[in-house]
Structure formats: C-alpha cells, structure tokens
Amino acid sequence: MIAHAASVYLDSIDLMLEAHPRLAGPWLPTSIALIALLPFGTVSDFARNLLTAAVAAVFLIATLRLAVTVGPDRTPSRIFRSAPPLAVLALPIYVTLQAVTEATLGFSAGPAEEIYHSAAYLAVLAAYFLLAQSAITAPRDVHLVLVVLAMVGALEATYGVLNLMSGNETLLGRPRQYYPHSATGTLISRNHFAYLMEMLLPVCAAFAAVFAAGARQRADGHESEEKARGILISTLTILCGMGLLLSRSRTGLIAFAAAALTITVLNRWLTPRGPRAENAPFTGRRLNFGIGAFVLIAALMLGSDAVLERFVSLEQDLRSGRLPLWHATLEMWMDRPLFGHGWGTYEGLLPGYRLRPLGDYYDHAHSEYLEVLAEGGIVGFTIVTGLLFAFARRLILTLRTPLSPVQRTAISLIALAVLSVLYHSAADFGLRVPGVALTFLLVVALFCSVSRQPALLDAVDEAQPSKRLHGQRHRPR
C-alpha cells in the first residue's frame, strides 16, 4: 500500500513537471541576487569566484534535473523557452574566443588570467539570466519577484539612510573608506547604490500598481487590511526614493530623470487609440504625487545642500576626472579597434595610456560603453548594441499593443528601471559589480516575461483557478 501510494505521488509530480517544466522557481534567482548584495556587492575576488562557482553549480544541477524530466532532446528548447540563444550567449562566446586566442596566440598585452575569469563570469551571468527567465512563468511568480525586489530595495535604502543620518562611519561592521557623507546601503560606492535605487524604486511603484488593481478586484477583502498593505507598499517606495536622492549620485539622479522622461514620451506617443478602459495608462496621480512630495520634503530636510553642491561642481569634476579618463580609454580602443584588448584587461592596461596622473586610482573607465569598446572592440560593442536594440524593440512593440491600465503602468515602470541603468552606465560601471549585475538581470528577466505575456501582471484570485491557468499560458512556438 505504501509503495503504491509513493508510486502515485511520484507519477503526479512527473505529470506536474511535464505540464510546466522549468529550470527553477522564483525563490532561487531572487535569493542569489540578495546574497550577492550582502558582501559589499561581491566585489572581492574571493566572493566573486565563490558566487561564480555557486551559480554555475546551481545551473548545472537544474539543467540535469530538467533533462531527466523532459529528456535531453527537449532540454535546450525548455532552457531557451523565451530567450533567443544568440542574444543570451553571444557575449560569453565572444569573450571565450578572446580567451582561447590569448591562450594560443597571445593577442593581448593585458593580464591573460583576467580574460579567462571574465569569460567564466559572463557565462555565469548568462546562466543566471536563464534561471531567472525560467522562474517567471505565472502571475504568482511575478508577484513574488516584485515583493522580494521591493523588500530588498527598502532594506538597502533604510540601511543607507540610517547610516547617513546617524553619522555611522562603518559599513557592515568595517570602517568606511569612501563616500562618508552619502547613503550607500551595503555597497561601497554611492553610485553603485544609486544603480540599485534606480532599479528598485520603479519596481516598488510597479508592485503598488499591481497590488492596487488586485485590491479593487478582491471584493471579499477587509478594507483595513487592504489599507495597511497599501501603506506598507507606499512606505517601501518612499524609502527607495529617499535612498536615491540621498545617495547624492549626480549621474544616478540625471539618468533616472532622463529615463522617466523617455518612458513618459514613449507612452504618450505609442499608446494606441481606443476605449479608455483598455488603453488609458493607469497613473494613480494622487498616490504618486503624495509619495513624490514626501520624498522631496524628507530629502530637503535631511541634506539637500550636499546634493546641490555636487551638481555645482559637476563641470570641474568632469575636467579633472572622467574626461581625461575617457580620452585615455579611446586611445586604448584605437590601438585595437576591431577585437579590443580582451575583456577584463582595462585596469592592467590603463596606466600606459594616461597622459598624466589623475590623482586617483581608477580600475574602470566610468563609462560602460567606452570600456566595452576598449576591451571588446567594435565586435564586442556591436554585440552590446544589439542587446540594447532588442530591448528598445521589445519596449516599443509592447507599448504599441492594447494593454489594461495596470499592465501598461507596471510594464512602463519596469522598463524605466532597465532604461535608467542603461543611461547611468554611460558615465559609470555599476554593472561590473556582481550584486548590481544580478539584480539588473533579474529585473530584465522580469521585463522580458511581462512584456511578452502581460497577463502575468493580472491579479491572482484564489477562488478562480481558471484565471491562474490563463496567466500561466505561454505563447505557442
């Protein structure tokens, strides 16, 4: 009897997996991103190597499990269910070719081990993105990822703001060496912390929009409970907004404002004409205005002078810092314009291209796109540009389609998170920090899933299982 019951149980699990097999559930990629943020964003070589090995092992185990479930012949199509293989693997393959060429021909004057490590690291980032894409396949998955990202943003912002207000000169128990008068969360740099807030502030707002739509649909919910949840979500959003402002990152604030303006213009331009209930964007004007006003008032009370002073000195800082650095980076690229010097070699090669000492130590170009040119050449830059074009195309096609108010609002906000990071990367290198990069890839995976299948953003009603099944349906291949 026990053996028969166990057999029936295992058969039922196999049927469930066969009906909806995937690499991982949503808890796995969100947990990895959270863990990567704790040790200062995993910037040390030891932490980065440990993270690379852990993600590679998790991806291998998940792939083997999937192969046992659906068969080896169907595994590749399941892994790349909603992600074109060329888009995911192009950059890791190219850097791997750089590493092979360096090992055989010695084409680069930079440190060879950095190219090898970079190839492995980019392959792991691609594997993580596939894990995240596979994990977001149902409305419950979307809601869970939104909740976790909102909580991570609020915790990071709270830690950073409290450290700033209290004058605490330690960071996770260690003496702070840089940016003592800015909020940095668990990261070392205020600019990298601004990356997080640029991503997680819009995610919090998207979570608020999805929750508000679900609350209106839940007729049996308690009004006091719904209000309490609404206050909690608004508080999370306010904390992330304060974190972004008090990071005092000029590039972060400019990038976020530019991205918000871009998304607003695209929405007005691309929203199809039709019935207001189907196409009109959900704005929540009173809620957004109230949150924005509170954030600005709090920021003005807590330290607006330091933020304004940094904008006053912007031109001088550019002349003494980034502009000479960018000039040296272009010189580096012109020496090997087609294939670059090899991914990860920038730090080792930079001293030979600086016309004069800049006074500070630089290990990156403070411009992701220029650094890609120097390390990857025109070929690597073309690959990155292709990924940016794919994102822009997906965003435009999605905004052109008829969407419900909550779908349009949430998709626009998640796109804002991605676009702000892309703008910020023109003058910084936050995506070279593993913790920030993994969080960004999780947000990108979320955008890809909800833009391809907007029904995933619809509220899940426990009393209507048919609605849940409708939300889990995939596009036919």
N, C-alpha and C positions, 0 to 999 in steps of 0.2 A: 504493500500500500504506500509506504513512504517513498519507495523507488519510483512508483508510478506518479505520485504527486510531484516529485522532483523533476521527472521527465516532462510532465505537462508544463511545469513552471519554466523550465529551460526552453521548451518549444515556444511558449508565449513570448519570452524575451527575444528569441530569434525572429519571431514574426514582427515584433515591435521594431527591432533594429532594421529588419529588411524593409519595413514600410517607411522608415525615416532614418537611415544610417547617416552618421556624420562623424567627423574626426573627434570632436569634443563638445561638451556642454559649455554654457556661457560662464560658469564659475571658473573654468580653467584659465582662459586668457585674461579675465579680469584680475584673478589672483596673481598671475605672473606680473602684470603691469603694476599692481600695488606693491608687490615685494621688490620690484626693480627700483621703485622710487625711494625706498627707505634708506639704503646706504648711500645717501647723497646723490641719488640718481644712477648708482652703479658706475661711477666714473673711474674708480681704481681698476688697474689691470686685473687684479685677482678677482674682484667682484664681477667684472665684465666676462672674464673667462669662465667663471663658475656659472653665470647666467647663460652664457652661450652653450655650455655643456648640458645644463638642465633643460633648456628649451629643445635642444636637439634630441635629447633622450625622450622627452615627452612626445615630440612629434613622431619619432620612430616607433614608440610603443603604440600611439594612437593609429598610425598607419598600419602596423601589423594587425592590430585588433580589427580595423576596418577590412583588411584583406581577408581575414578569417571569416568575417560576417558576410561579405558580398562577393568574395572571390577576387583573386589577383587581377583578372582581366577587367573587372569593373571598378577597381580601386582608383585608378587615375582619374576617371570621369567623376567619381564621387569627391575626390580631393579638390579638383578644379571645377566644382559644380557651378559656381557663379563667378569665377575669376579666370580670365584668359591666361593660360600658362605663359605666353610670351610676355605679358605685362608684368607678371609676378617674378619671372625667372631671368629676364633679360639682363638686369644689372648684376645679380650674383654670378651669372655665367660669364659676363664680360670681365669682371674683376678676377674670376677664376682663371680666365685665359691670360690676364695680365700676370697672375702668379705663376702659371705654367711657363709663360715666356720668360719671366725673370729667372726661374729656376734653370731653364735650358739655355737661354741666350744672354741673360743679364742685361736687359734693355734699360733698366733704371739705375740712376746714381743714388737713389734713396735707399733706406733700410728695407731689405727684402722681406724680413720677418713681418713687417707691418702690412705688406701686400697680402701675405698668406693669412694673417689674422683677419684682415679686412674681408677677404673672400669668405672665410668661415662665418664671420659675423653677419655679413649681408645675406648669406644663405639662411642663417637662423632667423633673421628678420622676416625673410620671405616665408619660412615655415610658420612663424608666429602669425603672420597675416592670414595664412591658410587656416590655421586653427581658429582664429577669430571669425573669419568668414563662415566657416562650417558651424560655429557655435550659435550664430544669429539666424535662426530659420523660422521662428514662431513669435507671435506677439509677446509671450511670456519672456522669451529671451531678450527682446528689445527692451522691455520694461526693466528687467534685471540689470542689463548693462547700463541703462540710464540711471538707475538708482545707485549702483556702485560708483559710477563716474561722478555723480553729483556728491556723494558722500566723500569720495577721495578729494574732490575739489574743495569742499567745505573744511575738511580736516587740515589739508595743506594750508589753506588760507587762514584758518584760525591759528594754527601754529606760527605762521609767519607774522600775522598781525600782532599776536600777543607778545612774541619775541621783540618786535619793534617797539610796542607801547611800553613794555617793561624795561627796555634797555638791556635785555639779556645779551651778553656777548659770547654765548656758547651756542653751538648748533649740534643737536643730538648728543650733548654731553662733551663735545670737543670745542676748544676755543675757536671762535670765528676769526678767520684771517682776512676775509674780503667782505665788502658791502655791509659795513656795520650799521648803517642808517637806512636800511631798506628791508622790506619783507622778502624773504627767500624761501619760506617753507622748509622742507627737508633738503633743499638743493643749495649748492654753494653760491651760485650766481643769481642775481635778481633778474637778469634777462631770461635765464632758463626757467625760473619760477614764473615769469610773465608768459612764457610759452604755455605752461600748464593752465594758468588762469584764462588765457585766450581761448583755449580748447574747452575748459570745463565750465566757464561761465555760460556760454551758449547752450551747452549740454544741460545745465541746470534749468535754463529757461525752456528748453525743449521738453524736459521732464515735467515742468509746471504746466505746459500747454497740453501734453498728453494726459496728465492727471486731471486737469480741469475738465477736459472733454469726457473722461471716464466718469467723473463725479456727476456730471449732468445726466449721464445715461443710467446711473445707478439710482433708481427711484426708491429702493429699499434701504439706502444708506442713512445713517444717522447724521443729521446736519452738524452737530457739534464735532463729531469725529472728522467729517469732511473739512470743516473749518480748521481744525487742528493740523490736519495733514497739509492743507494749503499754506498755513502759517509756517510750518516746518520747511516746506519747499521754498517759499519766499525767503526764509532766513538763509538757506543754503545759497541761493542766488545772490543775496546781499553780501554774504561773506566772500564769495568769489569775486564780486565786483570790487569790494574793498581791497582784496588781495591784489588784483590787477593794478589798481591805482596806487597803492602803497608800495608796490614793487619798485615804483619810480623808474621804470624802464621806458625810456623815450620811444625806442623802436617798437616796443610792445604796444604802447598806447596808440601810436600812429598807425601801426599795422591793423590793430583791431578796429579803429575808426574807419580806415580805408576799406577794410573787408565788409564792415556793416553797411557802408555807403554802396559798395558794389552789389551786395545782395539785395538791398532795397531797390536799386535801379533795375536790376535784372528781374526782380519780382514784378515791378510795375510794367516793365516792357514785355515780359514773356507770358504773363498770366492770360490765358485765353478768355475771350469774352463769352459770357454765358450766364446761366442762372446764378444769382448771388450766393445761394446756398451751396453750390458746388465749387465755385471758382474763387470767391472772395477770400482773401487772406485773413486768417484769424489773428487779430492783433492784441487783444486784451489791453487796450490803451491805458485804462485806469491802473491796472496792476503794474504794467511796465513803467508808467510814469512815476508811480509811488516808489517802486524799487529803485529806479534811477535817481530820483530826488534824494532818497535816504542815503544811497551810496555816496553821492556827491557831497551832501552835508557832512556825513561822517568823515569823508576824506579831507574836506576842508578843515574840520576841527582837529584832525589827527596829524596833519603835516602837509598841507598844500604848498607851503613855501619851498620846501626842498624839491618838490616835483617841478614847480615853475622855474626854480633856479637851474635845474638841469636842462630845461629847454632853452634858457637864455644862453647857456654855454655850449649849445649844440654845434655851432659852426666852428668854434675853436677846437672842440674835441675831435671833430672830423679832420681838421687840418693836421692836428698833431698825432692822430692815431690811425683811424681807419683808412683815410685817403692814401697815405704812404704805403700802408699795408696792402691795399688793393692794387696799387701800382706795382709793387713787388710781385703780387700774385699773377698779374697779367704778364709780367716779364717771364715768370716761371712757365706760364702756359705757352708763350711764344717760342720757347726753346723746344717744346714737344707738342705742337698744336693738334696733331691727329689723335694720338693714343694716350697722351698725358704721361706723367712720371710714375704712375702706379698709385692705387688707392691707399691712403694712409701714410703717404710719404711726405706730406706737406710740412709737418713740423721739422723733420730732419733736413729738408732742403731749404727752408725759408732763410736761415742766416746767410746763405750765399747769394741771395737776391736782394737783400735790403741795402739800399744806397747809404743809409746811415742808421745808427742805433735809434730805436724809437723810445727808449727809456723803460718800456715794459716788456715782459716776456709774452710772446704770442705762440700758441700751438695750433691755431686755426686762423682762417682768413677773415673771420667775422663777416662772411658772405658765402652762404652755402653754394650758390651758383658759380661764383668765381672759383671756389675751392674744387668744385666738380670739374671745371674747365682745366685747372692745373693738374689734378690727379687723374682725370679720366679723358681729357682731351675732347675733341669735337665729338668723337663716338660716344663717350660717356655722357656728355652734355645732351646729345640728341636723344639718348635713352631717357634721361630725366625729363627732357622737354616733352617727349611722347607721353609719359605718365601724367604730366600736367595737362596736356591736351585732352587725354582721356577723361580726366576729372572734369575739365571745363565742358566737354561734350556731354557727359552724363548729367551734369547740373543743368545745362540749358535744355536738354531733351526732357528732363523731369519737370522743370518749371513750366514747360510748354503744355504739359498734359493737364487735363481737368483733375483737380485734387480737392478733397474736402478741406475745410479751413484748418483743422488740426494737422492734417497731413502736410499741407503747404507750410504751415508755421514751423513744425518740427524739422522738416527736411531743410528748410531755409536756415534754421539755427544751426543744425549740424554742419551744413555746408559753410556757414560763417566760421565755425571752429576750424575747419580744414583750411579755408582760404586765409584766415588771419595768420596761421602758422606759415603758410607759403609766402605771404607778404613779408612777415618778420624775418624769414630765412634769407631775404635779400641783403640783410645787414647783420646777421648773426649766425650761430652754428648750433642752436639748441637741439637739432635733430641728430647731432653727433653724440648726445648724451643718451645712453641706453634707456633710462627710465622715461625720458621725454619721448623718445622714438617709439617705444612700445605703446605708450598711451596714445600717441598720434595714430599709429597703425590700427589700434582698436577703434578710434573714432572714425577713421577712414573705412574700416570694415563695416561699421555701423551705418555710415552714409551709403556705401555700396548696396547694403541689404535693403534699407528702407527706400532708397531711390528706385531700385529695381522692383520692389514689391511694397508700395505704400500702405497696403492693408495691414502690414505688420505693426503699424502705429495705432491701429484701432484698438479700443478698449476691449479687454477680455472679460466677458460676462460668464461667471461660473454656472449660471443657470441655463446657458445656451451653448452646449458643446459644438453645435454646428458652426457657430461663429469662430470658435477656436480652430476647427478644422479648416475653415475657409482661410483663416490667417496663415495656416501652415502650408498652403498650397503653393507649389513652385511653378514658374513659367515652364511650358513644355519645351523640351530641347529638340 
